[in-house]
Every structure is written in structure tokens, then in C-alpha cells.
Amino acid sequence: MAFVRAAKAADVAAGTIREVSVGSTMVALANVGGSCYAINNTCLHRGGPLGQGALEGKTVTCPWHGWQFDVTTGKAGMNPNTGVACYPTEVRGDEVFIDVS
């Protein structure tokens, strides 16, 4: 798969995170200081939806059990040797594109 339109840039304000569907992949799309980052939406612990979590700086906290991930790298806060997939993003005009391949 190549880059696919995932959201309007205005729909992901700075300091927020949300769930978006890119083909059959659910992605957590975050805006950190005006830059967009995309990680797999599924928490490694019990499958919680990271896109519904709280974003502080570049760290998202899973709403189910509090596991934390760096949205810029996908790395888990408690064990940086593991993490969720991190996908390339591009902002083109007023739209965000993500490549989940």
C-alpha cells in the first residue's frame, strides 16, 4: 500500500490524538506541536484503542490500563525494546496521508 488519505489536518488539532482507518488498519493519528505521527491503534497489553487515549507531549496513555507509548517512535514507555508499529505520514495541503505498508 502507498500513502492513503487518512484525515483532514484540521481534524487533528495540536496536542490531540484520534483513531482513523487506513484501509483495514486502525491507526492512532497524533498531532505533536504541529507535526503528525501515526502508530498502530492497538495497545500491546490488552488491545486497548490508543487513539482514544490521553496525549501528553509525545506520549499517549492507553485508556484501558495505562500503558504508555511514544507516538513519534511507537516505543513502549515501560520497555523501549518493544512497541507498536509506527507509520510514515505526510501532510499535503490540508490533508494527512499515511502509509501502513
N, C-alpha and C positions, 0 to 999 in steps of 0.2 A: 504494500500500500504506500502511496505517496502522501504528501501533505493534503489534508482534508479540512475544509472549513468546519470549525467547531463552535464558534460563538462570535457575537459582536463584541468588540473590545469594550464598549461601554457597559456591557452586561457583567463585567468582572472588574469592579472598581478597585483601586489600590487598597491593599490590606484585606482583600476578601478572597474566598475560595468557593468554588461551586462544582457540581457534577455536570459533566457533559458526555454525550455519547459520540464516539468516533467509530463509525461502522458498528461492529459488535463489541467494541471495547469501551467500558465505562472509565472515564478519566476524571481526576480531580484537577481542575484548572485554577491556578492561583495567580494573583497579581501582587508582586512584591516590589514596592517602590516604582511602579510603572512598567516593570518587566513581567512577562507572562511565563509561567512554568507549568508543566503538565507531568503528573505522576499517575501510576495506576491507582484507581479509586479504592481498591480492596486492601484493608489492613491485614497484615500478616498474622495477627493474633487470632481473631475470630471472624474475620471477613467484614468488619465494620466499614461504613462508607466514609472514606477520608474527605470527600468533597462536602460532607455535611459537618465536618469538624471545625474547631476554632483555629484560626490562623493568627499567630503572633510572630511578627517579623517573618522569618522564612521557615518557621516550624508550625506544622499542623498537628493537632491533637485529635486522635480518633474519638468520636463521640461515644463509643460503646465502652471502652475500657482504658482510655487514656494513653495508649501508645502514641509516641511522637515520631514524626518523620520530617526531614529537611526537604522542602518542596523543590529546592534547586538541584538536589542530587538524588533524591529518593532514599537516602540512607536513614536507617532507624536510629533514633537518638540513644537508645539503650545499648545498641550493638552496631557500630558503624561498619561491621563486616557483612551486614545483611541489609536488605532494603527492598523497596518496591521499584518497579520499572519507572524510569524517567524518560520522557519523550521529547524530541525536538519540537519547538514551537516557533512560529513566525507570525508577526503582526504585519498584515498587508492592508494599508489604508485603515479602515475601521473594523476589520475582521481579524480573528485569531485562527490560524491554521495549525494543525497538529499532525505529526507523522508517527503512527503507532506501529509501523513495521519493524 
